Amino acid sequence: MSVTLETSEQQNTRPAAPQAETSVGERLQSETTAVRLKIHWPSARKTLNTDQKRQAAVTFDADTKSVSASKKLIDTSHPAYRALTSVKTQATEYWKSNTLPYTEPGMRLIRRSDVPTFDVHMTSVRAEMAEAVQQLEQHYDELISQARERLGDLFDPSDYDSNLSDQFGIEWDYPSCNPPEYLLRVSPQLYYSECARVQQRFDEAARIAEQAFAEELEQLVRHLSERLCGEEDGSPKVFRDTAVTNLLEFFDRFQRLNIHSDEQLDRLVADARQIVSSVRPQQLREKTDVRQRVASELTRVEASLDGWMTDRPRRSILRRAR
């Protein structure tokens, strides 16, 4: 019997055993966590009660069961209310622009490295909302008085809560997407079955993210291309700077959130970015040759995007079969 001994150097240079390739969904699961945003916001309208709907139906000689009516409780165009709405919009847009879609309603995926920054920003937004609520409270009696005049007999003091701070608010949390650990002790088979189900959700989330990015890029590219190619009264269409800046913002967001799940989509985004980043809005207005060149190149990108999305269902099937 012969025994062959390997030196440590030979052992280190020996090829490692091949490892299973990590799927996009698995990578997405390892790099992100779920974040849920909850905004408490009272309705500015209230459905009329049965007697009020009956009166409304009589006015139009209609069947009560066929009438649906509501009353507007507060003037939402008041500057104080609009300021509060602006904070709400800011919170929602920040949540969406810094996360990826997920399959569960009300939940999105955020990179784990971005959680501290997200938490700090949302804490600041929550403080802004609390301040905006205080400003609204200063005008609340005035708004109620206006509602009494507008609503007439439909006015009901009980529709108005005296404590606005309990009506408006922002909350967020980071719910786990994984099955609970105790399930492994109770039923390993069920636990691993749940793990597989969660993995399918992340695979689907990756597909949804791809689709969302592609659709947004196509919409932005088409809008700018139409502005550059089209004419109104024989003159080039006028376009706002946002037709360009919105694309630039998309490129930055794509770079931050890209999960690199599709090389062709990455190339299409890179092509569009190179085209748009090389020009300024004023150049597109003043220089016909630049305008025509950019329009032609964007049309090419748009056509490639259309082809990518048309072919996508087949590529998705092939990817899952691997």
DAQUIVEN-V818113 format. One record per pair of residues at least 12 apart in sequence whose ideal C-beta (glycine too) atoms are under 10 Angstrom apart, sorted by the first residue. I is the first residue (numbers start at 1). J is the second residue. Records with the same first field share a line. If there is no record, write none. Layout:
# DAQUIVEN-V818113
I: J, J
This chain:
# DAQUIVEN-V818113
21: 322
23: 199, 202, 203, 206, 261, 319, 320, 322
24: 202, 203, 205, 206, 207, 209, 210, 259, 260, 261, 262, 319
25: 198, 199, 200, 201, 202, 203, 204, 205, 206, 207, 259, 261, 320
26: 199, 202, 203, 206
27: 202, 206, 259, 260, 261
28: 100, 102, 109, 111, 199, 201, 202, 203, 205, 206, 209, 259, 261
29: 109, 177, 178, 198, 199, 201, 202, 203, 205, 206
30: 112, 202
31: 109, 110, 111, 112, 113, 259
32: 99, 100, 102, 108, 109, 110, 111, 112, 113, 114, 115, 177, 202, 205, 257, 259
33: 109, 110, 111, 112, 114, 115, 174, 175, 176, 177, 178
34: 99, 102, 104, 106, 107, 108, 109, 110, 173, 174, 175, 176, 177, 178, 205
35: 95, 98, 99, 102, 107, 108, 109, 110, 114, 115, 118, 119, 122, 172, 173, 174, 175
36: 95, 102, 104, 105, 106, 107, 108, 171, 172, 173, 174, 175
37: 91, 92, 94, 95, 96, 99, 106, 107, 108, 122, 170, 171, 172, 173
38: 106, 169, 170, 171, 172, 173
39: 87, 88, 91, 92, 95, 129, 168, 169, 170, 171, 172
40: 88, 129, 166, 167, 168, 169, 170, 171
41: 84, 85, 88, 129, 167, 168, 169, 170
42: 73, 74, 159, 160, 161, 164, 166, 167, 168
43: 70, 73, 74, 167
44: 70, 71, 72, 73, 74, 75, 76, 81, 85
45: 70, 71, 72, 73, 74, 76
46: 70, 71, 72, 73, 154, 156, 159
47: 68, 69, 70, 71
48: 67, 68, 69, 70, 71, 154
49: 154, 156
50: 64
51: 64
52: 69, 70, 71, 153, 154, 156
53: 65, 67, 68, 69, 70
54: 67
55: 67, 69, 153, 154
56: 68, 69, 154
57: 69
69: 154
70: 154
71: 147, 150, 151, 152, 154, 155, 156, 159
72: 147, 150, 151, 154
73: 143, 144, 147, 150, 151, 154, 155, 156, 159, 160
74: 136, 140, 143, 144, 146, 147, 150, 159, 160
75: 139, 142, 143, 146, 147, 150
76: 143
78: 136, 139, 142, 143, 146
79: 135, 136, 139
80: 132, 133, 134, 135, 136, 137, 138, 139, 140, 142, 143
81: 132, 135, 136, 139, 140, 143
82: 132, 136
83: 128, 129, 131, 132, 133, 135, 136
84: 128, 129, 131, 132, 133, 135, 136, 164, 168
85: 132
86: 128, 129, 132
87: 125, 126, 127, 128, 129, 130, 131, 132, 133, 168, 170
88: 125, 129, 132, 168, 170
90: 121, 125, 128, 129
91: 121, 122, 125, 126, 128, 129, 170, 172
92: 125, 170
94: 118, 121, 122, 125
95: 108, 110, 118, 121, 122, 125, 170, 172
96: 108, 253
97: 249, 250, 252, 253, 256, 257
98: 110, 111, 114, 117, 118, 121, 253, 256, 257
99: 111, 114, 118, 209, 257
100: 205, 206, 208, 209, 212, 213, 257, 258, 259
101: 204, 205, 206, 207, 208, 209, 211, 212
102: 177, 201, 202, 204, 205, 208, 209
103: 177, 198, 200, 201, 202, 203, 204, 205, 207, 208
104: 175, 177, 201, 205
106: 175
107: 173, 174, 175, 177, 205
108: 205
109: 177, 202, 205, 206, 209, 257, 259
110: 172, 174, 257
111: 256, 257, 259
112: 174
114: 256, 257
115: 174
118: 172, 174
119: 172, 174
122: 170, 171, 172
123: 170, 172
125: 170, 172
126: 169, 170, 171, 172
127: 170
128: 170
129: 165, 168, 169, 170
130: 165, 168, 169, 170
132: 168
133: 164, 165, 166, 167, 168, 169
134: 164, 165
136: 164, 165, 167, 168
137: 162, 163, 164, 165
140: 160, 161, 162, 164
141: 160
143: 160
144: 157, 159, 160
147: 159, 160
148: 160
176: 198
177: 198, 201, 202, 205
178: 191, 194, 195, 198
179: 191, 192, 193, 194, 195, 196, 197, 198
180: 194
183: 195
200: 320
203: 261, 316, 319, 320
204: 316
205: 259
206: 259, 261, 262, 316, 319
207: 261, 262, 312, 316, 319, 320
209: 257, 258, 259, 261, 262
210: 258, 259, 261, 262, 265, 308, 309, 312, 315, 316
211: 265, 309, 312, 316
213: 250, 253, 254, 257, 258, 259, 261, 262, 265, 266, 268, 269
214: 262, 264, 265, 268, 269, 305, 306, 308, 309, 312
215: 305, 309
216: 246, 247, 250, 253, 254
217: 247, 250, 251, 254, 265, 268, 269, 272, 273, 301, 302, 305, 308
218: 268, 272, 301, 302, 304, 305, 306, 308, 309
219: 246, 250, 302, 305
220: 243, 244, 246, 247, 248, 249, 250, 251, 272, 276, 298
221: 247, 250, 268, 272, 275, 276, 297, 298, 299, 301, 302, 305
222: 298, 299, 301, 302, 305, 306
223: 239, 242, 243, 246, 247, 298
224: 239, 242, 243, 244, 246, 247, 272, 275, 276, 284, 294, 295, 298, 302
225: 243, 294, 295, 296, 297, 298, 299, 300, 301, 302
226: 239, 243, 295, 298, 299, 302
227: 239, 240, 243, 244, 284, 291, 295
228: 243, 284, 290, 291, 292, 293, 294, 295, 296, 298, 299
229: 291, 292, 294, 295, 296, 298, 299
230: 295
236: 284, 285, 288, 291, 292, 295
238: 285
239: 281, 284, 285, 291
240: 281
241: 280, 281, 282, 284, 285
242: 281
243: 276, 281, 284
244: 276, 277, 279, 280, 281, 283, 284, 294
245: 276, 281
247: 272, 273, 275, 276, 277, 298
248: 273, 276, 277
250: 269, 272, 273, 276
251: 269, 270, 272, 273, 274, 276, 277
252: 273
254: 266, 269, 270, 272, 273
255: 269, 270, 273
261: 319
262: 308, 312, 315, 316, 319
264: 304, 305, 307, 308, 311, 312, 315
265: 304, 305, 308, 309, 312
267: 301, 304, 308
268: 301, 302, 304, 305, 307, 308
269: 301, 305
271: 297, 298, 300, 301, 304, 305
272: 297, 298, 300, 301, 302, 304, 305
273: 301
274: 297, 301
275: 293, 294, 295, 296, 297, 298, 300, 301
276: 294, 297, 298, 301
278: 290, 293, 294, 297
279: 291, 293, 294
